[in-house]
Amino acid sequence: QEKKWLYYTYTTLLVIVIIAQIGAVIAAFVLKGDLKVEITNNMKNGLKNYDGEGFGGVTLTWDLVQKDLKCCGVDNYTDWMKVDEFSDGGVPDSCCIVKGCGIAPVDPAKVFSDGCFTLFSDEFVSHLSIIGAVAAGIALGEMIAIAFACCLGKRVGRGRAQFDYNRQMTIDDV
């Protein structure tokens, strides 16, 4: 036996999800400046864990990001000078255009000059239209699901009323 309230509960939950998604989008736009500062600070704190004991994942991530994006540090290669291991002016070899250039003193011409945050941010912004289209597609799918759930809930209620009416007519005829 189908229960009408299940469809409406599902619809209500989907509406709550859409409202939460809209709220997240609004918060992202309103707090964009704060978010940039927070991400930059977290990335700079992550630099301090580079090559530290128990932080192999951090080291691997920084090396992959710097090699793949061809960047160095958060803002530029001088960010590494604030890390104890590289306070003498060196940088990780993943920053190097020329292999093995990370030993102090670093020749700025031999390391990637752009910071990783800037490149990552630019990469994200360049794909923003794709991200927006995917988000819009998901929202559209959710709205279609809400419409179907409402229609099914209405139909279940109508179907039962019609069935009861037909059943009553059969009993009266006998």
TIVO-2410 file (N, C-alpha, C; in nm, 3 decimals):
# residues 174
REC num residu      c1      c2      c3 atome chaine
REC   1      Q   0.085  -0.118   0.000     N      A
REC   1      Q   0.000   0.000   0.000    CA      A
REC   1      Q   0.089   0.124   0.000     C      A
REC   2      E   0.062   0.213  -0.093     N      A
REC   2      E   0.141   0.335  -0.105    CA      A
REC   2      E   0.094   0.438  -0.003     C      A
REC   3      K   0.190   0.508   0.054     N      A
REC   3      K   0.157   0.609   0.154    CA      A
REC   3      K   0.187   0.747   0.097     C      A
REC   4      K   0.084   0.827   0.095     N      A
REC   4      K   0.093   0.962   0.039    CA      A
REC   4      K   0.194   1.048   0.114     C      A
REC   5      W   0.202   1.035   0.245     N      A
REC   5      W   0.287   1.120   0.326    CA      A
REC   5      W   0.436   1.097   0.296     C      A
REC   6      L   0.472   0.978   0.249     N      A
REC   6      L   0.612   0.953   0.213    CA      A
REC   6      L   0.657   1.042   0.097     C      A
REC   7      Y   0.571   1.059  -0.001     N      A
REC   7      Y   0.605   1.146  -0.114    CA      A
REC   7      Y   0.624   1.291  -0.069     C      A
REC   8      Y   0.535   1.335   0.019     N      A
REC   8      Y   0.544   1.473   0.067    CA      A
REC   8      Y   0.664   1.493   0.160     C      A
REC   9      T   0.699   1.391   0.235     N      A
REC   9      T   0.819   1.399   0.319    CA      A
REC   9      T   0.943   1.410   0.231     C      A
REC  10      Y   0.947   1.328   0.128     N      A
REC  10      Y   1.059   1.333   0.033    CA      A
REC  10      Y   1.067   1.471  -0.033     C      A
REC  11      T   0.954   1.525  -0.073     N      A
REC  11      T   0.949   1.659  -0.134    CA      A
REC  11      T   1.001   1.763  -0.036     C      A
REC  12      T   0.957   1.755   0.088     N      A
REC  12      T   1.001   1.851   0.189    CA      A
REC  12      T   1.152   1.844   0.209     C      A
REC  13      L   1.207   1.724   0.215     N      A
REC  13      L   1.351   1.709   0.231    CA      A
REC  13      L   1.428   1.766   0.112     C      A
REC  14      L   1.377   1.745  -0.008     N      A
REC  14      L   1.442   1.802  -0.127    CA      A
REC  14      L   1.437   1.955  -0.125     C      A
REC  15      V   1.326   2.010  -0.081     N      A
REC  15      V   1.315   2.156  -0.071    CA      A
REC  15      V   1.417   2.210   0.029     C      A
REC  16      I   1.433   2.140   0.141     N      A
REC  16      I   1.532   2.182   0.240    CA      A
REC  16      I   1.673   2.176   0.182     C      A
REC  17      V   1.703   2.072   0.105     N      A
REC  17      V   1.835   2.060   0.041    CA      A
REC  17      V   1.859   2.176  -0.056     C      A
REC  18      I   1.760   2.210  -0.136     N      A
REC  18      I   1.774   2.321  -0.231    CA      A
REC  18      I   1.796   2.452  -0.157     C      A
REC  19      I   1.722   2.474  -0.049     N      A
REC  19      I   1.740   2.596   0.031    CA      A
REC  19      I   1.882   2.602   0.088     C      A
REC  20      A   1.932   2.489   0.136     N      A
REC  20      A   2.069   2.484   0.189    CA      A
REC  20      A   2.171   2.513   0.080     C      A
REC  21      Q   2.149   2.461  -0.040     N      A
REC  21      Q   2.241   2.486  -0.151    CA      A
REC  21      Q   2.239   2.634  -0.190     C      A
REC  22      I   2.123   2.694  -0.194     N      A
REC  22      I   2.112   2.837  -0.225    CA      A
REC  22      I   2.184   2.918  -0.117     C      A
REC  23      G   2.166   2.880   0.008     N      A
REC  23      G   2.235   2.947   0.118    CA      A
REC  23      G   2.386   2.936   0.106     C      A
REC  24      A   2.435   2.819   0.066     N      A
REC  24      A   2.579   2.799   0.050    CA      A
REC  24      A   2.635   2.887  -0.062     C      A
REC  25      V   2.560   2.899  -0.171     N      A
REC  25      V   2.603   2.984  -0.283    CA      A
REC  25      V   2.609   3.130  -0.239     C      A
REC  26      I   2.505   3.174  -0.170     N      A
REC  26      I   2.502   3.313  -0.123    CA      A
REC  26      I   2.618   3.338  -0.026     C      A
REC  27      A   2.641   3.246   0.066     N      A
REC  27      A   2.750   3.261   0.163    CA      A
REC  27      A   2.885   3.265   0.092     C      A
REC  28      A   2.902   3.183  -0.011     N      A
REC  28      A   3.029   3.182  -0.085    CA      A
REC  28      A   3.056   3.317  -0.151     C      A
REC  29      F   2.952   3.376  -0.208     N      A
REC  29      F   2.971   3.506  -0.273    CA      A
REC  29      F   2.993   3.617  -0.171     C      A
REC  30      V   2.919   3.614  -0.060     N      A
REC  30      V   2.931   3.718   0.042    CA      A
REC  30      V   3.066   3.709   0.114     C      A
REC  31      L   3.110   3.589   0.142     N      A
REC  31      L   3.232   3.569   0.220    CA      A
REC  31      L   3.354   3.541   0.133     C      A
REC  32      K   3.345   3.573   0.004     N      A
REC  32      K   3.453   3.540  -0.089    CA      A
REC  32      K   3.588   3.596  -0.044     C      A
REC  33      G   3.592   3.720   0.001     N      A
REC  33      G   3.716   3.781   0.046    CA      A
REC  33      G   3.773   3.711   0.168     C      A
REC  34      D   3.686   3.684   0.266     N      A
REC  34      D   3.729   3.614   0.386    CA      A
REC  34      D   3.777   3.473   0.354     C      A
REC  35      L   3.710   3.410   0.260     N      A
REC  35      L   3.746   3.275   0.220    CA      A
REC  35      L   3.885   3.272   0.159     C      A
REC  36      K   3.917   3.371   0.077     N      A
REC  36      K   4.049   3.379   0.015    CA      A
REC  36      K   4.157   3.392   0.121     C      A
REC  37      V   4.135   3.479   0.219     N      A
REC  37      V   4.232   3.499   0.327    CA      A
REC  37      V   4.249   3.369   0.408     C      A
REC  38      E   4.137   3.304   0.437     N      A
REC  38      E   4.142   3.181   0.517    CA      A
REC  38      E   4.216   3.069   0.443     C      A
REC  39      I   4.188   3.053   0.315     N      A
REC  39      I   4.256   2.949   0.237    CA      A
REC  39      I   4.405   2.979   0.228     C      A
REC  40      T   4.440   3.104   0.204     N      A
REC  40      T   4.581   3.143   0.196    CA      A
REC  40      T   4.652   3.113   0.328     C      A
REC  41      N   4.590   3.149   0.440     N      A
REC  41      N   4.650   3.122   0.571    CA      A
REC  41      N   4.667   2.972   0.596     C      A
REC  42      N   4.567   2.894   0.559     N      A
REC  42      N   4.577   2.749   0.577    CA      A
REC  42      N   4.686   2.689   0.489     C      A
REC  43      M   4.700   2.740   0.368     N      A
REC  43      M   4.806   2.691   0.280    CA      A
REC  43      M   4.944   2.725   0.339     C      A
REC  44      K   4.957   2.846   0.392     N      A
REC  44      K   5.086   2.887   0.452    CA      A
REC  44      K   5.116   2.803   0.576     C      A
REC  45      N   5.013   2.771   0.653     N      A
REC  45      N   5.033   2.681   0.768    CA      A
REC  45      N   5.072   2.542   0.722     C      A
REC  46      G   5.018   2.499   0.608     N      A
REC  46      G   5.053   2.368   0.551    CA      A
REC  46      G   5.198   2.361   0.508     C      A
REC  47      L   5.253   2.474   0.466     N      A
REC  47      L   5.395   2.477   0.429    CA      A
REC  47      L   5.483   2.436   0.547     C      A
REC  48      K   5.443   2.476   0.667     N      A
REC  48      K   5.523   2.449   0.788    CA      A
REC  48      K   5.531   2.300   0.818     C      A
REC  49      N   5.433   2.223   0.770     N      A
REC  49      N   5.432   2.079   0.793    CA      A
REC  49      N   5.506   2.001   0.685     C      A
REC  50      Y   5.558   2.072   0.585     N      A
REC  50      Y   5.628   2.006   0.475    CA      A
REC  50      Y   5.747   1.927   0.528     C      A
REC  51      D   5.757   1.804   0.488     N      A
REC  51      D   5.866   1.713   0.524    CA      A
REC  51      D   5.874   1.685   0.674     C      A
REC  52      G   5.766   1.716   0.746     N      A
REC  52      G   5.763   1.687   0.889    CA      A
REC  52      G   5.725   1.543   0.915     C      A
REC  53      E   5.765   1.495   1.031     N      A
REC  53      E   5.735   1.357   1.068    CA      A
REC  53      E   5.584   1.341   1.083     C      A
REC  54      G   5.529   1.242   1.016     N      A
REC  54      G   5.385   1.218   1.021    CA      A
REC  54      G   5.305   1.302   0.923     C      A
REC  55      F   5.372   1.381   0.842     N      A
REC  55      F   5.303   1.467   0.745    CA      A
REC  55      F   5.344   1.434   0.601     C      A
REC  56      G   5.361   1.306   0.574     N      A
REC  56      G   5.401   1.262   0.440    CA      A
REC  56      G   5.299   1.302   0.334     C      A
REC  57      G   5.171   1.301   0.372     N      A
REC  57      G   5.065   1.340   0.278    CA      A
REC  57      G   5.075   1.487   0.240     C      A
REC  58      V   5.110   1.571   0.337     N      A
REC  58      V   5.126   1.715   0.309    CA      A
REC  58      V   5.241   1.735   0.211     C      A
REC  59      T   5.352   1.667   0.238     N      A
REC  59      T   5.470   1.679   0.150    CA      A
REC  59      T   5.436   1.633   0.009     C      A
REC  60      L   5.371   1.518  -0.001     N      A
REC  60      L   5.334   1.464  -0.133    CA      A
REC  60      L   5.239   1.558  -0.206     C      A
REC  61      T   5.142   1.614  -0.133     N      A
REC  61      T   5.045   1.705  -0.195    CA      A
REC  61      T   5.114   1.830  -0.247     C      A
REC  62      W   5.200   1.892  -0.165     N      A
REC  62      W   5.271   2.012  -0.210    CA      A
REC  62      W   5.357   1.982  -0.332     C      A
REC  63      D   5.426   1.868  -0.330     N      A
REC  63      D   5.511   1.834  -0.444    CA      A
REC  63      D   5.428   1.815  -0.571     C      A
REC  64      L   5.316   1.745  -0.560     N      A
REC  64      L   5.230   1.723  -0.677    CA      A
REC  64      L   5.173   1.854  -0.730     C      A
REC  65      V   5.123   1.937  -0.640     N      A
REC  65      V   5.063   2.065  -0.681    CA      A
REC  65      V   5.167   2.152  -0.750     C      A
REC  66      Q   5.283   2.164  -0.690     N      A
REC  66      Q   5.387   2.251  -0.746    CA      A
REC  66      Q   5.437   2.201  -0.880     C      A
REC  67      K   5.450   2.070  -0.895     N      A
REC  67      K   5.495   2.014  -1.024    CA      A
REC  67      K   5.387   2.030  -1.131     C      A
REC  68      D   5.262   1.994  -1.094     N      A
REC  68      D   5.153   1.995  -1.193    CA      A
REC  68      D   5.113   2.137  -1.235     C      A
REC  69      L   5.104   2.227  -1.138     N      A
REC  69      L   5.063   2.364  -1.170    CA      A
REC  69      L   5.181   2.454  -1.208     C      A
REC  70      K   5.302   2.401  -1.192     N      A
REC  70      K   5.425   2.477  -1.220    CA      A
REC  70      K   5.424   2.607  -1.138     C      A
REC  71      C   5.415   2.588  -1.007     N      A
REC  71      C   5.410   2.700  -0.914    CA      A
REC  71      C   5.503   2.672  -0.797     C      A
REC  72      C   5.520   2.771  -0.712     N      A
REC  72      C   5.607   2.754  -0.596    CA      A
REC  72      C   5.554   2.836  -0.479     C      A
REC  73      G   5.530   2.770  -0.366     N      A
REC  73      G   5.479   2.840  -0.248    CA      A
REC  73      G   5.333   2.877  -0.265     C      A
REC  74      V   5.286   2.963  -0.173     N      A
REC  74      V   5.147   3.007  -0.179    CA      A
REC  74      V   5.136   3.129  -0.270     C      A
REC  75      D   5.212   3.235  -0.236     N      A
REC  75      D   5.214   3.357  -0.319    CA      A
REC  75      D   5.330   3.356  -0.418     C      A
REC  76      N   5.446   3.307  -0.375     N      A
REC  76      N   5.565   3.291  -0.460    CA      A
REC  76      N   5.668   3.208  -0.384     C      A
REC  77      Y   5.785   3.190  -0.441     N      A
REC  77      Y   5.884   3.100  -0.382    CA      A
REC  77      Y   5.937   3.150  -0.247     C      A
REC  78      T   5.925   3.279  -0.218     N      A
REC  78      T   5.977   3.331  -0.091    CA      A
REC  78      T   5.897   3.282   0.030     C      A
REC  79      D   5.778   3.228   0.008     N      A
REC  79      D   5.699   3.172   0.119    CA      A
REC  79      D   5.775   3.059   0.188     C      A
REC  80      W   5.858   2.988   0.113     N      A
REC  80      W   5.932   2.876   0.172    CA      A
REC  80      W   6.038   2.922   0.271     C      A
REC  81      M   6.079   3.048   0.264     N      A
REC  81      M   6.180   3.099   0.357    CA      A
REC  81      M   6.125   3.109   0.500     C      A
REC  82      K   5.993   3.108   0.515     N      A
REC  82      K   5.930   3.113   0.647    CA      A
REC  82      K   5.918   2.976   0.710     C      A
REC  83      V   5.959   2.872   0.637     N      A
REC  83      V   5.956   2.735   0.687    CA      A
REC  83      V   6.095   2.703   0.741     C      A
REC  84      D   6.101   2.646   0.861     N      A
REC  84      D   6.229   2.621   0.927    CA      A
REC  84      D   6.328   2.546   0.837     C      A
REC  85      E   6.281   2.444   0.769     N      A
REC  85      E   6.370   2.362   0.686    CA      A
REC  85      E   6.433   2.441   0.571     C      A
REC  86      F   6.364   2.544   0.526     N      A
REC  86      F   6.412   2.622   0.412    CA      A
REC  86      F   6.445   2.766   0.450     C      A
REC  87      S   6.465   2.792   0.578     N      A
REC  87      S   6.490   2.930   0.623    CA      A
REC  87      S   6.621   2.987   0.568     C      A
REC  88      D   6.709   2.900   0.518     N      A
REC  88      D   6.834   2.947   0.459    CA      A
REC  88      D   6.814   3.001   0.317     C      A
REC  89      G   6.690   2.992   0.266     N      A
REC  89      G   6.661   3.045   0.134    CA      A
REC  89      G   6.639   2.939   0.027     C      A
REC  90      G   6.633   2.812   0.067     N      A
REC  90      G   6.609   2.705  -0.029    CA      A
REC  90      G   6.461   2.683  -0.053     C      A
REC  91      V   6.432   2.598  -0.148     N      A
REC  91      V   6.294   2.560  -0.179    CA      A
REC  91      V   6.292   2.410  -0.210     C      A
REC  92      P   6.176   2.345  -0.202     N      A
REC  92      P   6.168   2.204  -0.241    CA      A
REC  92      P   6.201   2.189  -0.390     C      A
REC  93      D   6.255   2.074  -0.426     N      A
REC  93      D   6.289   2.051  -0.567    CA      A
REC  93      D   6.167   2.053  -0.658     C      A
REC  94      S   6.047   2.035  -0.601     N      A
REC  94      S   5.926   2.040  -0.683    CA      A
REC  94      S   5.898   2.181  -0.735     C      A
REC  95      C   5.968   2.281  -0.681     N      A
REC  95      C   5.954   2.419  -0.728    CA      A
REC  95      C   6.046   2.448  -0.848     C      A
REC  96      C   6.134   2.358  -0.876     N      A
REC  96      C   6.241   2.385  -0.972    CA      A
REC  96      C   6.200   2.365  -1.117     C      A
REC  97      I   6.240   2.461  -1.199     N      A
REC  97      I   6.228   2.446  -1.344    CA      A
REC  97      I   6.341   2.356  -1.390     C      A
REC  98      V   6.460   2.381  -1.333     N      A
REC  98      V   6.580   2.302  -1.360    CA      A
REC  98      V   6.601   2.209  -1.242     C      A
REC  99      K   6.622   2.080  -1.267     N      A
REC  99      K   6.632   1.982  -1.160    CA      A
REC  99      K   6.744   2.016  -1.061     C      A
REC 100      G   6.710   2.004  -0.931     N      A
REC 100      G   6.808   2.024  -0.825    CA      A
REC 100      G   6.842   2.169  -0.794     C      A
REC 101      C   6.755   2.262  -0.826     N      A
REC 101      C   6.784   2.404  -0.803    CA      A
REC 101      C   6.740   2.452  -0.666     C      A
REC 102      G   6.684   2.366  -0.584     N      A
REC 102      G   6.624   2.408  -0.457    CA      A
REC 102      G   6.722   2.441  -0.347     C      A
REC 103      I   6.851   2.413  -0.366     N      A
REC 103      I   6.950   2.439  -0.263    CA      A
REC 103      I   6.977   2.589  -0.255     C      A
REC 104      A   6.986   2.640  -0.130     N      A
REC 104      A   7.010   2.783  -0.109    CA      A
REC 104      A   7.151   2.821  -0.155     C      A
REC 105      P   7.171   2.938  -0.204     N      A
REC 105      P   7.070   3.038  -0.237    CA      A
REC 105      P   7.003   3.004  -0.370     C      A
REC 106      V   6.873   3.027  -0.376     N      A
REC 106      V   6.795   2.992  -0.494    CA      A
REC 106      V   6.806   3.102  -0.599     C      A
REC 107      D   6.825   3.058  -0.723     N      A
REC 107      D   6.824   3.152  -0.835    CA      A
REC 107      D   6.678   3.166  -0.879     C      A
REC 108      P   6.617   3.284  -0.863     N      A
REC 108      P   6.475   3.302  -0.897    CA      A
REC 108      P   6.442   3.264  -1.042     C      A
REC 109      A   6.538   3.268  -1.130     N      A
REC 109      A   6.515   3.233  -1.270    CA      A
REC 109      A   6.498   3.082  -1.289     C      A
REC 110      K   6.540   3.003  -1.188     N      A
REC 110      K   6.535   2.857  -1.201    CA      A
REC 110      K   6.419   2.793  -1.125     C      A
REC 111      V   6.336   2.875  -1.060     N      A
REC 111      V   6.218   2.823  -0.989    CA      A
REC 111      V   6.092   2.884  -1.050     C      A
REC 112      F   5.981   2.815  -1.029     N      A
REC 112      F   5.854   2.867  -1.078    CA      A
REC 112      F   5.823   2.997  -1.004     C      A
REC 113      S   5.787   3.099  -1.077     N      A
REC 113      S   5.770   3.232  -1.017    CA      A
REC 113      S   5.630   3.254  -0.960     C      A
REC 114      D   5.531   3.186  -1.014     N      A
REC 114      D   5.393   3.208  -0.968    CA      A
REC 114      D   5.364   3.127  -0.841     C      A
REC 115      G   5.281   3.184  -0.755     N      A
REC 115      G   5.237   3.113  -0.636    CA      A
REC 115      G   5.125   3.016  -0.670     C      A
REC 116      C   5.114   2.911  -0.593     N      A
REC 116      C   5.014   2.807  -0.621    CA      A
REC 116      C   4.871   2.855  -0.597     C      A
REC 117      F   4.852   2.942  -0.498     N      A
REC 117      F   4.716   2.990  -0.472    CA      A
REC 117      F   4.664   3.069  -0.592     C      A
REC 118      T   4.746   3.155  -0.647     N      A
REC 118      T   4.705   3.236  -0.761    CA      A
REC 118      T   4.668   3.148  -0.879     C      A
REC 119      L   4.754   3.049  -0.909     N      A
REC 119      L   4.726   2.959  -1.022    CA      A
REC 119      L   4.602   2.874  -0.998     C      A
REC 120      F   4.589   2.825  -0.875     N      A
REC 120      F   4.473   2.744  -0.841    CA      A
REC 120      F   4.346   2.828  -0.852     C      A
REC 121      S   4.351   2.950  -0.802     N      A
REC 121      S   4.238   3.041  -0.808    CA      A
REC 121      S   4.202   3.072  -0.954     C      A
REC 122      D   4.302   3.100  -1.036     N      A
REC 122      D   4.279   3.127  -1.178    CA      A
REC 122      D   4.218   3.006  -1.248     C      A
REC 123      E   4.268   2.888  -1.214     N      A
REC 123      E   4.217   2.763  -1.273    CA      A
REC 123      E   4.070   2.744  -1.235     C      A
REC 124      F   4.038   2.771  -1.110     N      A
REC 124      F   3.901   2.758  -1.061    CA      A
REC 124      F   3.809   2.857  -1.133     C      A
REC 125      V   3.852   2.983  -1.141     N      A
REC 125      V   3.770   3.086  -1.205    CA      A
REC 125      V   3.749   3.055  -1.353     C      A
REC 126      S   3.852   3.002  -1.419     N      A
REC 126      S   3.838   2.971  -1.561    CA      A
REC 126      S   3.737   2.858  -1.585     C      A
REC 127      H   3.715   2.774  -1.487     N      A
REC 127      H   3.618   2.665  -1.499    CA      A
REC 127      H   3.486   2.695  -1.428     C      A
REC 128      L   3.469   2.820  -1.386     N      A
REC 128      L   3.351   2.858  -1.311    CA      A
REC 128      L   3.222   2.837  -1.390     C      A
REC 129      S   3.226   2.861  -1.520     N      A
REC 129      S   3.105   2.842  -1.601    CA      A
REC 129      S   3.065   2.694  -1.604     C      A
REC 130      I   3.162   2.605  -1.608     N      A
REC 130      I   3.132   2.462  -1.607    CA      A
REC 130      I   3.075   2.423  -1.470     C      A
REC 131      I   3.136   2.475  -1.364     N      A
REC 131      I   3.088   2.447  -1.229    CA      A
REC 131      I   2.946   2.500  -1.212     C      A
REC 132      G   2.921   2.620  -1.262     N      A
REC 132      G   2.787   2.678  -1.254    CA      A
REC 132      G   2.685   2.596  -1.332     C      A
REC 133      A   2.723   2.549  -1.450     N      A
REC 133      A   2.632   2.469  -1.532    CA      A
REC 133      A   2.599   2.336  -1.464     C      A
REC 134      V   2.699   2.274  -1.405     N      A
REC 134      V   2.675   2.147  -1.333    CA      A
REC 134      V   2.583   2.171  -1.213     C      A
REC 135      A   2.609   2.279  -1.139     N      A
REC 135      A   2.524   2.311  -1.023    CA      A
REC 135      A   2.381   2.339  -1.068     C      A
REC 136      A   2.365   2.412  -1.178     N      A
REC 136      A   2.230   2.441  -1.230    CA      A
REC 136      A   2.161   2.312  -1.274     C      A
REC 137      G   2.236   2.222  -1.337     N      A
REC 137      G   2.180   2.093  -1.378    CA      A
REC 137      G   2.133   2.010  -1.260     C      A
REC 138      I   2.211   2.010  -1.153     N      A
REC 138      I   2.172   1.937  -1.033    CA      A
REC 138      I   2.047   1.999  -0.972     C      A
REC 139      A   2.043   2.131  -0.965     N      A
REC 139      A   1.925   2.200  -0.910    CA      A
REC 139      A   1.802   2.171  -0.994     C      A
REC 140      L   1.817   2.170  -1.126     N      A
REC 140      L   1.705   2.138  -1.215    CA      A
REC 140      L   1.656   1.996  -1.189     C      A
REC 141      G   1.749   1.903  -1.176     N      A
REC 141      G   1.712   1.764  -1.146    CA      A
REC 141      G   1.636   1.753  -1.015     C      A
REC 142      E   1.681   1.830  -0.915     N      A
REC 142      E   1.612   1.828  -0.786    CA      A
REC 142      E   1.471   1.886  -0.799     C      A
REC 143      M   1.455   1.991  -0.876     N      A
REC 143      M   1.321   2.052  -0.895    CA      A
REC 143      M   1.228   1.957  -0.970     C      A
REC 144      I   1.282   1.885  -1.068     N      A
REC 144      I   1.201   1.786  -1.140    CA      A
REC 144      I   1.158   1.675  -1.044     C      A
REC 145      A   1.251   1.633  -0.957     N      A
REC 145      A   1.218   1.529  -0.859    CA      A
REC 145      A   1.108   1.578  -0.763     C      A
REC 146      I   1.116   1.705  -0.724     N      A
REC 146      I   1.012   1.763  -0.637    CA      A
REC 146      I   0.877   1.761  -0.709     C      A
REC 147      A   0.876   1.802  -0.836     N      A
REC 147      A   0.751   1.804  -0.911    CA      A
REC 147      A   0.691   1.664  -0.924     C      A
REC 148      F   0.776   1.564  -0.955     N      A
REC 148      F   0.727   1.427  -0.968    CA      A
REC 148      F   0.675   1.375  -0.834     C      A
REC 149      A   0.745   1.406  -0.725     N      A
REC 149      A   0.700   1.359  -0.594    CA      A
REC 149      A   0.565   1.420  -0.558     C      A
REC 150      C   0.546   1.549  -0.589     N      A
REC 150      C   0.416   1.612  -0.563    CA      A
REC 150      C   0.306   1.548  -0.647     C      A
REC 151      C   0.336   1.527  -0.774     N      A
REC 151      C   0.235   1.464  -0.863    CA      A
REC 151      C   0.201   1.323  -0.815     C      A
REC 152      L   0.302   1.246  -0.776     N      A
REC 152      L   0.276   1.110  -0.727    CA      A
REC 152      L   0.195   1.113  -0.598     C      A
REC 153      G   0.229   1.206  -0.509     N      A
REC 153      G   0.154   1.218  -0.384    CA      A
REC 153      G   0.008   1.251  -0.409     C      A
REC 154      K  -0.016   1.340  -0.503     N      A
REC 154      K  -0.153   1.378  -0.537    CA      A
REC 154      K  -0.227   1.260  -0.601     C      A
REC 155      R  -0.158   1.188  -0.689     N      A
REC 155      R  -0.220   1.077  -0.760    CA      A
REC 155      R  -0.254   0.962  -0.665     C      A
REC 156      V  -0.163   0.937  -0.570     N      A
REC 156      V  -0.189   0.830  -0.474    CA      A
REC 156      V  -0.316   0.862  -0.395     C      A
REC 157      G  -0.331   0.984  -0.352     N      A
REC 157      G  -0.451   1.025  -0.278    CA      A
REC 157      G  -0.576   1.011  -0.363     C      A
REC 158      R  -0.569   1.055  -0.489     N      A
REC 158      R  -0.683   1.049  -0.579    CA      A
REC 158      R  -0.717   0.905  -0.615     C      A
REC 159      G  -0.616   0.824  -0.634     N      A
REC 159      G  -0.637   0.684  -0.670    CA      A
REC 159      G  -0.710   0.609  -0.561     C      A
REC 160      R  -0.675   0.635  -0.436     N      A
REC 160      R  -0.738   0.567  -0.325    CA      A
REC 160      R  -0.884   0.611  -0.312     C      A
REC 161      A  -0.911   0.737  -0.330     N      A
REC 161      A  -1.049   0.787  -0.321    CA      A
REC 161      A  -1.135   0.724  -0.430     C      A
REC 162      Q  -1.080   0.714  -0.550     N      A
REC 162      Q  -1.154   0.656  -0.660    CA      A
REC 162      Q  -1.179   0.508  -0.633     C      A
REC 163      F  -1.079   0.438  -0.580     N      A
REC 163      F  -1.093   0.297  -0.549    CA      A
REC 163      F  -1.201   0.276  -0.443     C      A
REC 164      D  -1.201   0.357  -0.339     N      A
REC 164      D  -1.300   0.344  -0.233    CA      A
REC 164      D  -1.441   0.371  -0.288     C      A
REC 165      Y  -1.452   0.468  -0.376     N      A
REC 165      Y  -1.582   0.499  -0.435    CA      A
REC 165      Y  -1.632   0.381  -0.516     C      A
REC 166      N  -1.548   0.322  -0.598     N      A
REC 166      N  -1.587   0.209  -0.680    CA      A
REC 166      N  -1.624   0.088  -0.594     C      A
REC 167      R  -1.549   0.070  -0.487     N      A
REC 167      R  -1.575  -0.041  -0.397    CA      A
REC 167      R  -1.712  -0.023  -0.330     C      A
REC 168      Q  -1.741   0.098  -0.289     N      A
REC 168      Q  -1.868   0.125  -0.223    CA      A
REC 168      Q  -1.985   0.101  -0.320     C      A
REC 169      M  -1.964   0.140  -0.445     N      A
REC 169      M  -2.068   0.120  -0.545    CA      A
REC 169      M  -2.093  -0.028  -0.563     C      A
REC 170      T  -1.994  -0.111  -0.560     N      A
REC 170      T  -2.008  -0.254  -0.580    CA      A
REC 170      T  -2.087  -0.316  -0.465     C      A
REC 171      I  -2.060  -0.272  -0.345     N      A
REC 171      I  -2.130  -0.327  -0.228    CA      A
REC 171      I  -2.277  -0.287  -0.229     C      A
REC 172      D  -2.309  -0.163  -0.267     N      A
REC 172      D  -2.447  -0.117  -0.271    CA      A
REC 172      D  -2.528  -0.191  -0.379     C      A
REC 173      D  -2.462  -0.228  -0.486     N      A
REC 173      D  -2.533  -0.295  -0.595    CA      A
REC 173      D  -2.572  -0.437  -0.559     C      A
REC 174      V  -2.503  -0.497  -0.466     N      A
REC 174      V  -2.528  -0.639  -0.434    CA      A
REC 174      V  -2.643  -0.658  -0.347     C      A
***
